[in-house]
């Protein structure tokens, strides 16, 4: 079946766009898989590609019994905190160090909010992601694509599928769902906690709430300046 569209999702905390194709005619394929393993398949012009979405236990079995290689596509900072031993790292997003005025402004806003409270770097899509993976693996390779929350790995799997890779699996909801001891890992934290950094690790829920309030206030002032000015007037605050 042909692709019927393109869906894009923006992650304000990560400061990047993720594009995922919407396909027509995708449906569960067969019953030969483990009950814990959910597979979707779509027929392309000359290639039948499949992406499996599995839980952590099934992912471990794929690596141990079926010869899957772990492809870690998280950013550098999460990788440094914890990663699966013997995994290959090719980030889907890389730190954005561009110096045009628009990027500089966005980077400052990001660093003062998401960067401060959640410890997330300001990133952009890695333009060499697919090429780097193709340089390291053949299209017949069995790859378990992992990220922290599951969204990036789904996007990466989609990109690799378009490049001809036909044996791809992802952990549903990412490494944050992996219990300690499931995989042999390297790093100072557990795999499930590798996405936690910034003030939320010190002040917990207080920082999460405060960060959310600040971001909401900033967006309100930005998009509804007239209403914001009236509220400040009622509160006796001069801008």
Secondary structure, 3 states (H helix, E strand, C coil): CCEEEEEEEEECCCCEEEEEEEECCCEECCCCCCCCCEEEEEECCCCEEEEEEECHHHHHHHHHHCCCEEEECCCHHHHHHEEECCCEECCCEEECCCCCHHHHHHHHHHHHCHHHHHCCCCEEECCCHHHHHHHHCCCCCEEEEECCCCHHHHHHHHHHHHCCCCEEEEECCCHHHCCCCCCCEEECCCHHHCCCCCCHHHHCHHHHHHHHHHHHHHHHHHHCHHHHHHHHHHCCCCC
